[in-house]
Amino acid sequence: MTSMMMTCRYKQDLSGVKINHLTFLHYVGKDDSRNAIWRVRCDCGLEFDVRAFSVKQGSTRSCGCQRRNKESN
């Protein structure tokens, strides 16, 4: 599948966008509820897939490393 075809499958190209501690890397697909899933990289280096809306609305801010750092201090 060409990259042009992939860009038509989602409304907004978030590649390279950083929100809180997460940087969007590439579009993965949609979940069962048709939510856009993106691969993101946390500031700590961990990469994982997440629903774009959860990052954009602020409910997902990192991979969890920030919470672990707070608890250990």
Sequence and secondary structure as in RCSB ss.txt:
>XXXX:A:sequence
MTSMMMTCRYKQDLSGVKINHLTFLHYVGKDDSRNAIWRVRCDCGLEFDVRAFSVKQGSTRSCGCQRRNKESN
>XXXX:A:secstr
  HHHHHTTSS   TT EETTEEEEEEEEE TT  EEEEEEETTS EEEEEHHHHHTTS  SSSHHHHHHHH 
